[in-house]
C-alpha cells in the first residue's frame, strides 16, 4: 500500500531506510579508552561527593565537599592531559 502525501493527497513510494548497524562489544564501552573511563569515573565520584557534602552540611559535609571539589579538579586536569585520538 503506498503512503499518502499530505500536501496533495497523492500516493508516494515508501521512504528508503538506512541500514541497521550491528554493534560489537567495543562500541558498548563507556569511554574510548581506559584513561577516559578512569577520569570519567573520577568526575562522577567527585560530583557526587561534592553535592552530597553541600547538601549535608556540618563538619563531615564540608570534608566531603572539599574532597569532591578536589576530585573534580583532578578529573579536569586528567581530561586536559588526555591526547586526542
GIHUFEN-V628460 format. One record per run of one state. SS is the DSSP state (H for helix, E for strand, C for the rest). FROM is the first residue (numbers start at 1). LEN is the number of residues. If there is no record, write none. Layout:
# GIHUFEN-V628460
SS;FROM;LEN / SS;FROM;LEN
This chain:
# GIHUFEN-V628460
C;1;2 / E;3;2 / C;5;6 / E;11;2 / C;13;12 / H;25;4 / C;29;5 / H;34;23 / C;57;1 / H;58;24 / C;82;4
